[in-house]
Amino acid sequence: MRPPTRPPALTARTRAVAAVAAVVTVAAGLAVRAGADGAFAKYAGSALYTVLLCTLVALCAPRARPAAVASTALALSWAVEFAQLTDVPAELSAHSTAARLVLGSTFNAPDLLWYAVGAAAGWAVHTGVRRRAASAAGCAPGASVPR
């Protein structure tokens, strides 16, 4: 039996919430960068990078379950970090601020942990938002929002 599809209004709402969350995440990243130094700023930035990816994945795939969104964002974060073991991100970053912000330049193993922290945070928020949407849509307590 095929699960019911998610209503178009709920999909549009998911995209709107994801877009707002992306803007808030970028603002948080800029605030951390402006107001903090050292390890806290670096690792908060790493976690927020993955949170931002979560919001972008949810924006592109609003019907995806929170675990799939978080896993995809984590995989992308790790892929970018491991790409830094090559010279490509550093070369691109030397010529472009955007490339430096997106790709970084230097591999740092602790970032892998902080990306996982960001994915867990993204999963938790996404799960909470879906539960709240299910409650507002009149679904039974504990039921997930229909896909």
Disulfide bonds with the S-S distance in Angstrom:
none
